[in-house]
Amino acid sequence: MAPPRISGIIIDVSDGPRAAAFWAGVFEVDVAFEFDEFVFFDVSDIHLVLQIVPDPKVVKNRVHFDLTSDDPAGFIDKVVDLGGSIVSTVDKPTYALTVLADPDGNEFCVSRQPSTGLT
């Protein structure tokens, strides 16, 4: 038996069209397809899936993803321009990152100085 692989990352969102526009802008892709309460994007060999749910986010994400960019500062500005927000910054001797949130408050990180093992 082959080991499992990640085929998709699902993000709960409350406003499907707003979230779809945000994530399409972040990854510079179009919606791949939609059905029921799901909106799919094809991103880096996996599906990024928005699941439209009635309840808002109320606690910190237990799982999130880290993104890298060849222009972290420009990418962070782009996320904010798309409707995201800066949650915090972390500056350690071995890595630096900015914690961002999408319009629904779902958190993700952008590495400004990737840590060993995440480059």
C-alpha positions as CSV (number, residue, x, y, z in Angstrom):
1,M,0.0,0.0,0.0
2,A,1.3,3.4,-1.0
3,P,1.5,6.0,1.8
4,P,-1.2,8.7,1.9
5,R,-0.7,12.1,0.3
6,I,-2.4,15.4,0.9
7,S,-4.9,15.9,-1.9
8,G,-6.5,19.1,-0.6
9,I,-6.6,21.7,2.0
10,I,-10.1,22.8,3.1
11,I,-10.7,26.3,4.6
12,D,-14.1,27.1,6.2
13,V,-15.4,30.4,5.0
14,S,-18.7,32.2,5.6
15,D,-18.9,34.3,2.4
16,G,-18.2,32.1,-0.6
17,P,-17.9,34.8,-3.3
18,R,-15.7,37.1,-1.1
19,A,-13.4,34.2,-0.1
20,A,-13.2,32.9,-3.6
21,A,-12.1,36.4,-4.9
22,F,-9.5,36.7,-2.1
23,W,-7.9,33.2,-2.6
24,A,-8.0,33.5,-6.4
25,G,-6.1,36.7,-6.0
26,V,-3.6,35.3,-3.5
27,F,-2.7,32.3,-5.7
28,E,-3.4,34.1,-9.1
29,V,-5.6,31.2,-10.3
30,D,-9.3,30.9,-11.3
31,V,-11.9,28.8,-9.6
32,A,-11.4,25.2,-11.0
33,F,-15.0,24.1,-10.1
34,E,-17.8,24.5,-7.6
35,F,-20.4,22.1,-6.2
36,D,-22.7,22.3,-3.2
37,E,-21.0,24.5,-0.6
38,F,-17.5,23.9,-2.0
39,V,-15.2,26.1,-4.2
40,F,-12.1,24.4,-5.6
41,F,-8.8,25.8,-6.8
42,D,-5.9,23.9,-8.3
43,V,-2.8,25.1,-6.4
44,S,0.6,23.4,-6.5
45,D,-0.6,19.9,-7.3
46,I,-3.3,19.9,-4.6
47,H,-6.8,21.3,-4.3
48,L,-7.4,24.4,-2.1
49,V,-11.1,24.0,-1.2
50,L,-13.3,26.7,0.4
51,Q,-16.2,25.2,2.3
52,I,-19.0,27.6,2.9
53,V,-20.2,27.2,6.5
54,P,-22.8,29.2,8.5
55,D,-20.7,29.8,11.6
56,P,-17.8,32.3,11.9
57,K,-14.3,31.4,13.0
58,V,-14.1,31.9,16.8
59,V,-10.7,30.4,17.9
60,K,-7.2,30.3,16.6
61,N,-6.5,27.9,13.7
62,R,-5.2,24.5,14.9
63,V,-3.7,23.9,11.4
64,H,-2.5,26.5,9.0
65,F,-0.1,26.7,6.0
66,D,3.1,28.5,5.3
67,L,3.7,30.3,2.1
68,T,6.9,31.5,0.5
69,S,7.4,34.2,-2.1
70,D,10.4,35.7,-3.9
71,D,9.1,39.1,-2.7
72,P,7.6,38.5,0.8
73,A,7.0,42.2,1.5
74,G,5.2,42.7,-1.9
75,F,3.2,39.6,-1.4
76,I,2.1,40.7,2.1
77,D,1.0,44.0,0.7
78,K,-1.0,42.1,-2.0
79,V,-2.7,40.0,0.6
80,V,-3.7,43.1,2.5
81,D,-4.9,44.8,-0.7
82,L,-7.1,41.8,-1.4
83,G,-8.8,42.1,2.0
84,G,-6.5,40.1,4.3
85,S,-4.9,41.5,7.4
86,I,-1.7,41.2,9.3
87,V,-2.1,39.4,12.6
88,S,1.5,39.5,13.9
89,T,5.1,39.2,12.9
90,V,7.7,36.8,14.3
91,D,11.4,37.6,14.1
92,K,13.7,34.9,15.5
93,P,17.4,34.4,14.8
94,T,16.6,31.3,12.7
95,Y,13.5,32.4,10.9
96,A,11.1,35.3,10.3
97,L,7.5,35.3,9.3
98,T,4.3,37.3,9.1
99,V,1.1,35.8,10.3
100,L,-1.8,36.9,8.0
101,A,-5.5,36.3,8.0
102,D,-8.0,36.0,5.2
103,P,-11.3,38.0,5.3
104,D,-12.8,35.2,7.4
105,G,-10.0,35.3,10.0
106,N,-8.3,32.1,8.8
107,E,-4.6,32.4,9.6
108,F,-1.6,31.6,7.4
109,C,2.0,32.5,7.4
110,V,4.4,34.1,4.9
111,S,8.0,33.3,5.5
112,R,10.3,36.4,5.3
113,Q,13.3,34.2,6.3
114,P,12.5,30.5,6.0
115,S,13.5,28.2,8.7
116,T,15.6,25.2,8.0
117,G,13.5,22.4,6.6
118,L,10.8,24.7,5.1
119,T,12.8,26.2,2.2
